[in-house]
Amino acid sequence: MIDLFGDEVYNEEYEVEDCHVHRNSPMCTPCKKCGKLTFSKYDACIIHAGNYRSRYQYQRKRLEKMAEKSKVLKENS
């Protein structure tokens, strides 16, 4: 790091691995289909993520319906 006067200064706070800006950055992962690097939580690029999004949404809706049915059954019992 260089200070205002042009002198090089070493500061542990600004190490790339531990600096406050980069420590919580997401890691790039390759797409499952084409290998293109992406930050997606589905591990798929924008072109291929649609399939995974719809599957995730379907599973979530199904689990919500199952939870609702079990709640109704518990109330009626």
Backbone torsions as a table, in degrees:
resi	resn	phi	psi	omega
1	MET	NA	145.0	-179.1
2	ILE	-116.1	130.6	-179.0
3	ASP	-83.1	-175.7	-176.0
4	LEU	-63.0	-25.5	-177.0
5	PHE	-92.1	2.6	178.6
6	GLY	88.3	2.2	178.4
7	ASP	-84.9	143.2	178.9
8	GLU	-81.4	130.0	-177.4
9	VAL	-124.5	133.9	176.8
10	TYR	-97.1	124.0	178.9
11	ASN	-134.0	121.6	-177.1
12	GLU	-62.5	-26.6	-177.7
13	GLU	-63.7	-27.0	-175.3
14	TYR	-101.2	21.8	173.4
15	GLU	-67.5	142.5	-175.3
16	VAL	-62.6	-39.9	-176.2
17	GLU	-68.6	-35.8	-172.3
18	ASP	-115.9	6.3	-177.0
19	CYS	-69.9	152.1	-173.8
20	HIS	-67.1	-17.7	179.4
21	VAL	-83.0	-41.6	-171.7
22	HIS	-98.4	-10.3	-172.9
23	ARG	-68.4	-27.7	-179.5
24	ASN	-106.2	14.7	-179.7
25	SER	-70.7	141.6	178.3
26	PRO	-70.8	152.8	179.4
27	MET	-90.6	143.0	175.0
28	CYS	-74.6	137.2	174.8
29	THR	-127.5	148.7	179.1
30	PRO	-73.9	147.6	176.9
31	CYS	-63.2	142.4	-179.5
32	LYS	-66.1	-28.4	-175.7
33	LYS	-95.8	-49.2	-172.0
34	CYS	-111.2	-12.4	177.8
35	GLY	87.0	0.3	179.1
36	LYS	-68.9	137.4	-178.7
37	LEU	-68.8	137.6	-176.7
38	THR	-147.5	159.3	175.0
39	PHE	-101.8	4.9	-174.0
40	SER	-63.5	143.3	177.3
41	LYS	-74.0	-13.4	177.6
42	TYR	-89.7	-1.0	-175.6
43	ASP	56.2	41.3	178.5
44	ALA	-141.4	146.7	178.2
45	CYS	-71.0	172.6	-175.6
46	ILE	-59.7	-31.4	-179.6
47	ILE	-70.3	-40.9	-174.7
48	HIS	-97.9	-5.4	-175.4
49	ALA	-72.5	-21.1	-178.6
50	GLY	-56.0	-42.0	179.3
51	ASN	-61.7	-42.5	-178.0
52	TYR	-72.7	-35.9	178.1
53	ARG	-63.4	-46.4	-177.9
54	SER	-66.7	-36.5	177.4
55	ARG	-65.7	-42.4	178.5
56	TYR	-62.6	-43.8	-179.8
57	GLN	-65.2	-41.9	178.2
58	TYR	-59.8	-46.8	-179.6
59	GLN	-63.2	-41.4	-179.9
60	ARG	-63.2	-45.4	178.6
61	LYS	-62.5	-41.3	179.9
62	ARG	-62.7	-43.1	178.9
63	LEU	-66.3	-36.8	177.2
64	GLU	-63.7	-41.9	178.2
65	LYS	-64.1	-41.9	179.3
66	MET	-63.2	-41.8	179.2
67	ALA	-65.4	-39.4	179.3
68	GLU	-65.5	-42.6	178.8
69	LYS	-63.6	-42.7	-179.8
70	SER	-67.2	-33.0	177.8
71	LYS	-66.6	-42.6	179.1
72	VAL	-64.9	-42.1	178.9
73	LEU	-63.2	-38.8	178.0
74	LYS	-67.0	-37.0	179.3
75	GLU	-69.1	-36.0	-178.7
76	ASN	-79.2	-18.9	-177.7
77	SER	-81.4	NA	NA
